[in-house]
């Protein structure tokens, strides 16, 4: 059974399911982007509190309480910044397809820019789950 998305994610999120491995295989240029363009992600509950199955945890909550949210904080600490963050324009904003833990790590490290790959919407058919 597919879980119900919170209203905020429906408002800002994609209307399709993608396969991250298919995204990784795309050949798109890596460029620098100001981290500020992606900071809005920190307010959205894209993650789940450990042992739950809901979108109920924001990156800001993980940053503010790393001991309580150690599972995600550990993922942030282990995130490899050599890989770019994959983003796509959606509803007037750049939305992360893959790399939210890397964004949080870059922010905590005080970076002003991050490496990104801007995936064109024309590539959606290539990254859909199940294709």
C-alpha positions in Angstrom: 0.0 0.0 0.0 1.4 3.4 -1.0 1.6 5.8 2.0 -0.3 9.1 1.9 1.9 12.1 1.3 1.5 15.1 3.6 -0.2 18.1 2.1 3.1 20.1 2.1 4.9 17.5 0.0 2.0 17.3 -2.4 2.2 21.1 -2.8 6.0 21.2 -3.4 6.8 17.7 -4.6 6.9 15.9 -7.9 3.9 14.2 -9.3 5.9 11.1 -10.4 8.0 8.4 -8.7 11.6 8.1 -9.9 14.4 5.6 -9.5 17.5 7.2 -8.0 19.8 4.7 -9.7 18.3 5.8 -13.1 19.0 9.4 -12.1 22.6 8.6 -11.2 23.2 7.2 -14.7 22.1 10.3 -16.5 24.9 12.3 -18.2 24.3 15.9 -17.2 26.9 18.6 -16.5 27.9 19.4 -12.9 27.7 23.0 -12.0 28.0 25.2 -8.9 24.8 26.6 -7.3 24.4 28.9 -4.3 23.3 26.8 -1.4 20.6 29.4 -0.6 18.5 28.3 -3.6 18.0 24.9 -1.9 17.7 25.8 1.7 13.8 25.7 1.6 14.2 21.9 1.7 15.2 22.2 5.4 11.6 23.1 6.4 9.8 20.2 4.6 9.3 16.8 6.2 11.0 14.7 3.5 12.3 12.2 6.0 10.9 9.8 8.5 11.5 9.4 12.2 13.2 6.1 12.9 10.7 3.2 13.2 7.9 5.2 11.6 6.5 5.1 8.1 5.5 8.7 7.6 7.0 11.9 6.2 7.4 13.5 9.6 10.9 14.8 10.0 12.5 17.9 8.5 16.3 18.4 8.0 16.1 21.3 10.4 14.9 19.0 13.1 17.8 16.6 12.5 20.3 19.5 12.6 18.8 20.9 15.9 18.5 17.5 17.6 21.2 15.2 16.1 21.2 12.9 19.2 17.4 12.3 18.9 17.5 11.8 15.2 20.8 9.9 15.0 19.8 7.6 12.1 19.5 10.6 9.7 22.3 12.5 11.3 24.6 9.5 10.7 23.6 9.5 7.1 24.4 13.2 6.9 27.8 12.6 8.4 28.5 9.8 6.0 27.2 11.7 2.9 29.9 12.0 0.2 30.2 15.5 -1.1 32.2 14.4 -4.1 28.8 13.5 -5.7 26.6 16.3 -7.0 23.0 16.9 -5.8 20.5 16.0 -8.5 17.8 18.7 -8.9 14.9 19.4 -11.2 12.8 22.5 -11.7 9.4 22.0 -10.2 6.6 24.5 -9.5 9.0 27.4 -9.7 11.7 25.9 -7.4 14.7 23.6 -7.7 13.6 20.3 -6.1 16.1 17.7 -5.0 15.8 14.3 -6.7 18.8 12.9 -4.9 21.2 14.4 -2.4 19.3 15.9 0.6 21.7 14.4 3.1 24.6 15.9 1.1 22.9 19.3 1.1 22.6 19.2 4.9 26.3 18.1 5.3 27.4 21.0 3.0 25.4 23.5 5.0 26.8 22.2 8.3 30.3 22.5 6.8 29.6 26.2 6.0 29.7 25.8 2.2 28.2 28.6 0.3 27.9 26.6 -3.0 27.2 23.0 -3.8 27.8 20.9 -6.9 24.5 20.1 -8.7 23.2 18.5 -11.8 20.1 20.2 -13.2 18.1 17.3 -14.7 15.8 18.6 -17.5 12.1 17.7 -17.2 12.4 16.2 -20.6 14.4 13.3 -19.0 11.4 12.3 -16.7 10.5 9.3 -18.9 14.1 7.9 -18.5 14.0 8.0 -14.6 10.5 6.7 -13.9 10.2 3.8 -11.5 9.2 0.6 -13.3 10.4 1.5 -16.8 
